[in-house]
Amino acid sequence: MSSVGYGCIVPCTKLGRFFACVIALWGGFMMGLIVALITSVFLLDDKKKEVVVKLSEGKYAGKAVVAGLRYNVALKKYLRHLNGNNMDDDFAPPMK
């Protein structure tokens, strides 16, 4: 974060002023991100809050990540199958 302050110490070169502007903007962006994250937790319904609490405890975080990755891989395979791009035979149509 940055503040206006008294201006006793300021960058003198153009490059220094550029970096000071970038750092000030980055600080504002990070603060906004933190506020948005905290706000989003308050907007969740009870079931989703329970999931966030369990994930933050760390007991179920690994299982949730693995389940998410498995879902993502299966979804990609299924979409490839729907598009006719059968590189894997996992979703071959059943024989009649």
C-alpha positions as CSV (number, residue, x, y, z in Angstrom):
1,M,0.0,0.0,0.0
2,S,1.1,3.5,-0.4
3,S,0.1,6.8,1.2
4,V,0.6,10.4,0.3
5,G,2.7,11.1,3.4
6,Y,4.7,14.3,3.7
7,G,6.8,13.7,0.7
8,C,10.2,13.9,2.5
9,I,11.5,11.0,0.6
10,V,10.4,10.7,-3.1
11,P,12.0,9.1,-6.1
12,C,13.9,11.5,-8.3
13,T,14.4,9.6,-11.5
14,K,11.8,8.8,-14.1
15,L,12.4,5.1,-13.6
16,G,12.1,5.5,-9.9
17,R,8.8,7.3,-10.3
18,F,7.5,4.7,-12.7
19,F,8.3,1.9,-10.2
20,A,6.7,3.9,-7.4
21,C,3.5,4.2,-9.4
22,V,3.5,0.5,-10.3
23,I,4.1,-0.4,-6.6
24,A,1.3,1.9,-5.5
25,L,-1.2,0.4,-8.0
26,W,-0.1,-3.1,-7.1
27,G,-0.8,-2.3,-3.4
28,G,-4.3,-1.1,-4.2
29,F,-4.9,-4.1,-6.3
30,M,-3.8,-6.5,-3.6
31,M,-5.9,-4.7,-1.0
32,G,-8.9,-4.9,-3.2
33,L,-8.3,-8.6,-3.8
34,I,-8.2,-9.3,0.0
35,V,-11.4,-7.3,0.5
36,A,-13.2,-9.2,-2.3
37,L,-12.0,-12.5,-0.9
38,I,-13.3,-11.7,2.6
39,T,-16.6,-10.4,1.2
40,S,-17.1,-13.5,-0.9
41,V,-17.0,-15.7,2.2
42,F,-19.8,-13.8,3.8
43,L,-22.0,-14.2,0.7
44,L,-21.8,-18.0,0.7
45,D,-24.8,-20.1,1.9
46,D,-24.4,-22.4,4.8
47,K,-23.4,-25.5,2.9
48,K,-20.6,-23.7,1.0
49,K,-19.4,-22.1,4.3
50,E,-19.1,-25.5,5.8
51,V,-17.0,-26.6,2.8
52,V,-14.7,-23.6,3.1
53,V,-14.2,-24.3,6.9
54,K,-13.3,-27.9,6.3
55,L,-10.9,-27.0,3.5
56,S,-9.3,-24.4,5.6
57,E,-8.7,-26.9,8.4
58,G,-6.5,-28.8,5.9
59,K,-8.0,-32.3,6.5
60,Y,-10.0,-32.4,3.3
61,A,-7.9,-30.0,1.2
62,G,-5.9,-32.7,-0.5
63,K,-8.9,-34.9,-1.2
64,A,-10.8,-31.9,-2.7
65,V,-7.9,-31.0,-5.0
66,V,-7.5,-34.6,-6.2
67,A,-11.3,-34.8,-6.8
68,G,-11.3,-31.6,-8.7
69,L,-8.4,-32.7,-10.9
70,R,-10.1,-36.1,-11.6
71,Y,-13.3,-34.3,-12.5
72,N,-11.4,-31.9,-14.8
73,V,-9.6,-34.8,-16.6
74,A,-12.9,-36.7,-17.0
75,L,-14.7,-33.7,-18.3
76,K,-12.0,-33.0,-20.9
77,K,-12.2,-36.7,-22.1
78,Y,-15.9,-36.5,-22.3
79,L,-15.9,-33.2,-24.3
80,R,-13.3,-34.7,-26.6
81,H,-15.6,-37.7,-27.1
82,L,-18.5,-35.4,-27.9
83,N,-16.5,-33.5,-30.4
84,G,-15.5,-36.7,-32.2
85,N,-11.8,-36.5,-31.1
86,N,-11.5,-40.0,-29.7
87,M,-7.8,-40.1,-28.8
88,D,-8.7,-42.3,-25.8
89,D,-11.0,-45.3,-25.9
90,D,-12.3,-44.6,-22.4
91,F,-15.6,-43.3,-23.7
92,A,-16.2,-45.7,-26.6
93,P,-19.9,-46.3,-27.2
94,P,-21.2,-49.6,-25.9
95,M,-21.5,-52.4,-28.4
96,K,-25.1,-53.3,-29.2
